[in-house]
């Protein structure tokens, strides 16, 4: 098995990380592992390494160096640092970054979490809206007993 970085030496360092149930593997030779700081665990970041190796694969496949017209950051800089130079770099290197994100996460779109308090307030707002619409319909249909019950429920719901 060859080193994913230099593509010439035999891989002797095998890194595996499981992110959200998906396994990511990186195979490196001894010299590339030392160069990337893999042997120094205090500075090693597998996420940065994955971005670097994916960026290098993209660079090798296209054989052309792209440059951000705003900051001068190159694809080579991206592969060395694992970071972009400015906000416009995200557009210039979008394909490289999208592939790296897909390798690290389930997708390139961030979904995030919804706070419980927001869910409760949305549920309350939805319930109030349903009660108000039901009340309006009951009044239109001249179902006054049902309308009175809905009005009372709305009063309790609104807290007064």
ZIMOVEN-V793404 format. One record per residue. N is the residue number from 1. SS is DSSP state (alpha for helix, beta for strand, coil for the rest). PHI is phi in whole degrees, -180 to 180 (none if undefined). D_CENTER is the distance of its C-alpha to the mean C-alpha in Angstrom with 1 decimal. Layout:
BEGIN
n=N ss=SS phi=PHI d_center=D_CENTER
n=N ss=SS phi=PHI d_center=D_CENTER
END
This chain:
BEGIN
n=1 ss=coil phi=none d_center=30.6
n=2 ss=beta phi=-92 d_center=29.8
n=3 ss=coil phi=-65 d_center=27.6
n=4 ss=coil phi=-73 d_center=24.3
n=5 ss=coil phi=-88 d_center=24.8
n=6 ss=coil phi=-91 d_center=28.5
n=7 ss=coil phi=60 d_center=29.2
n=8 ss=coil phi=-124 d_center=32.8
n=9 ss=coil phi=-90 d_center=33.2
n=10 ss=beta phi=-78 d_center=32.9
n=11 ss=coil phi=-73 d_center=29.8
n=12 ss=coil phi=-125 d_center=30.9
n=13 ss=beta phi=-113 d_center=27.7
n=14 ss=beta phi=-120 d_center=25.3
n=15 ss=beta phi=-109 d_center=22.0
n=16 ss=beta phi=-134 d_center=20.0
n=17 ss=beta phi=-138 d_center=16.9
n=18 ss=beta phi=-107 d_center=15.5
n=19 ss=beta phi=-119 d_center=11.8
n=20 ss=coil phi=50 d_center=11.4
n=21 ss=coil phi=80 d_center=14.7
n=22 ss=beta phi=-111 d_center=14.1
n=23 ss=beta phi=-87 d_center=16.5
n=24 ss=beta phi=-121 d_center=15.9
n=25 ss=beta phi=-121 d_center=19.3
n=26 ss=beta phi=-133 d_center=20.6
n=27 ss=beta phi=-113 d_center=24.3
n=28 ss=beta phi=-132 d_center=26.1
n=29 ss=coil phi=-81 d_center=29.8
n=30 ss=alpha phi=-59 d_center=31.3
n=31 ss=alpha phi=-69 d_center=31.6
n=32 ss=alpha phi=-67 d_center=28.0
n=33 ss=alpha phi=-62 d_center=26.8
n=34 ss=alpha phi=-67 d_center=29.0
n=35 ss=alpha phi=-61 d_center=28.0
n=36 ss=coil phi=-87 d_center=24.3
n=37 ss=coil phi=80 d_center=25.2
n=38 ss=coil phi=-67 d_center=24.3
n=39 ss=coil phi=-76 d_center=27.7
n=40 ss=coil phi=-98 d_center=27.1
n=41 ss=coil phi=-69 d_center=24.8
n=42 ss=coil phi=-74 d_center=24.7
n=43 ss=coil phi=-113 d_center=22.9
n=44 ss=coil phi=-82 d_center=21.0
n=45 ss=coil phi=-134 d_center=17.2
n=46 ss=alpha phi=-64 d_center=16.1
n=47 ss=alpha phi=-61 d_center=12.6
n=48 ss=alpha phi=-62 d_center=14.7
n=49 ss=alpha phi=-63 d_center=17.1
n=50 ss=alpha phi=-64 d_center=14.7
n=51 ss=alpha phi=-63 d_center=13.7
n=52 ss=alpha phi=-63 d_center=17.5
n=53 ss=alpha phi=-68 d_center=18.7
n=54 ss=alpha phi=-67 d_center=16.6
n=55 ss=alpha phi=-63 d_center=17.6
n=56 ss=alpha phi=-67 d_center=21.1
n=57 ss=alpha phi=-62 d_center=21.2
n=58 ss=alpha phi=-63 d_center=20.3
n=59 ss=alpha phi=-64 d_center=22.9
n=60 ss=alpha phi=-65 d_center=25.5
n=61 ss=alpha phi=-75 d_center=24.9
n=62 ss=alpha phi=-92 d_center=25.4
n=63 ss=coil phi=53 d_center=28.0
n=64 ss=coil phi=-140 d_center=27.5
n=65 ss=coil phi=-98 d_center=26.1
n=66 ss=coil phi=-90 d_center=24.2
n=67 ss=beta phi=-131 d_center=24.7
n=68 ss=coil phi=-71 d_center=23.0
n=69 ss=coil phi=-69 d_center=26.0
n=70 ss=coil phi=-89 d_center=25.1
n=71 ss=coil phi=-120 d_center=24.8
n=72 ss=coil phi=81 d_center=26.1
n=73 ss=coil phi=-67 d_center=23.2
n=74 ss=beta phi=-105 d_center=23.5
n=75 ss=alpha phi=-65 d_center=21.5
n=76 ss=alpha phi=-65 d_center=23.5
n=77 ss=alpha phi=-61 d_center=22.4
n=78 ss=alpha phi=-61 d_center=18.7
n=79 ss=alpha phi=-69 d_center=19.7
n=80 ss=alpha phi=-76 d_center=21.8
n=81 ss=alpha phi=-97 d_center=19.7
n=82 ss=coil phi=75 d_center=16.1
n=83 ss=coil phi=-133 d_center=15.6
n=84 ss=coil phi=-102 d_center=16.4
n=85 ss=coil phi=-87 d_center=19.6
n=86 ss=coil phi=-155 d_center=18.9
n=87 ss=coil phi=-65 d_center=16.8
n=88 ss=coil phi=-73 d_center=18.6
n=89 ss=alpha phi=-60 d_center=17.5
n=90 ss=alpha phi=-62 d_center=14.1
n=91 ss=alpha phi=-77 d_center=16.3
n=92 ss=alpha phi=-63 d_center=18.8
n=93 ss=coil phi=-106 d_center=16.5
n=94 ss=alpha phi=-58 d_center=13.9
n=95 ss=alpha phi=-66 d_center=14.9
n=96 ss=alpha phi=-66 d_center=14.7
n=97 ss=alpha phi=-68 d_center=11.3
n=98 ss=alpha phi=-63 d_center=9.9
n=99 ss=alpha phi=-65 d_center=11.8
n=100 ss=alpha phi=-64 d_center=10.7
n=101 ss=alpha phi=-65 d_center=7.0
n=102 ss=alpha phi=-63 d_center=8.5
n=103 ss=alpha phi=-70 d_center=10.8
n=104 ss=alpha phi=-90 d_center=8.7
n=105 ss=coil phi=-129 d_center=6.4
n=106 ss=coil phi=-71 d_center=7.9
n=107 ss=coil phi=-152 d_center=6.5
n=108 ss=coil phi=-92 d_center=5.3
n=109 ss=coil phi=-102 d_center=5.0
n=110 ss=coil phi=-82 d_center=3.6
n=111 ss=coil phi=-100 d_center=6.8
n=112 ss=coil phi=78 d_center=8.0
n=113 ss=coil phi=-118 d_center=11.6
n=114 ss=coil phi=-110 d_center=14.9
n=115 ss=coil phi=-62 d_center=17.7
n=116 ss=alpha phi=-60 d_center=20.9
n=117 ss=alpha phi=-63 d_center=23.1
n=118 ss=alpha phi=-68 d_center=21.3
n=119 ss=alpha phi=-61 d_center=21.7
n=120 ss=alpha phi=-63 d_center=25.4
n=121 ss=alpha phi=-68 d_center=26.1
n=122 ss=alpha phi=-66 d_center=24.7
n=123 ss=alpha phi=-64 d_center=26.8
n=124 ss=alpha phi=-63 d_center=29.8
n=125 ss=alpha phi=-63 d_center=29.5
n=126 ss=alpha phi=-65 d_center=29.3
n=127 ss=alpha phi=-64 d_center=32.4
n=128 ss=alpha phi=-62 d_center=34.3
n=129 ss=alpha phi=-62 d_center=33.8
n=130 ss=alpha phi=-63 d_center=35.0
n=131 ss=alpha phi=-63 d_center=38.0
n=132 ss=alpha phi=-64 d_center=38.9
n=133 ss=alpha phi=-67 d_center=38.7
n=134 ss=alpha phi=-65 d_center=40.8
n=135 ss=alpha phi=-63 d_center=43.3
n=136 ss=alpha phi=-60 d_center=43.7
n=137 ss=alpha phi=-66 d_center=44.3
n=138 ss=alpha phi=-62 d_center=46.8
n=139 ss=alpha phi=-66 d_center=48.7
n=140 ss=alpha phi=-61 d_center=48.9
n=141 ss=coil phi=-87 d_center=50.1
n=142 ss=coil phi=58 d_center=52.6
n=143 ss=coil phi=-99 d_center=51.4
n=144 ss=alpha phi=-71 d_center=52.3
n=145 ss=alpha phi=-66 d_center=52.2
n=146 ss=alpha phi=-64 d_center=48.6
n=147 ss=alpha phi=-64 d_center=47.8
n=148 ss=alpha phi=-65 d_center=49.3
n=149 ss=alpha phi=-63 d_center=47.3
n=150 ss=alpha phi=-65 d_center=44.0
n=151 ss=alpha phi=-61 d_center=45.2
n=152 ss=alpha phi=-64 d_center=45.8
n=153 ss=alpha phi=-63 d_center=42.4
n=154 ss=alpha phi=-65 d_center=40.8
n=155 ss=alpha phi=-61 d_center=43.0
n=156 ss=alpha phi=-64 d_center=41.9
n=157 ss=alpha phi=-64 d_center=38.3
n=158 ss=alpha phi=-78 d_center=38.5
n=159 ss=coil phi=88 d_center=40.3
n=160 ss=coil phi=-177 d_center=43.8
END
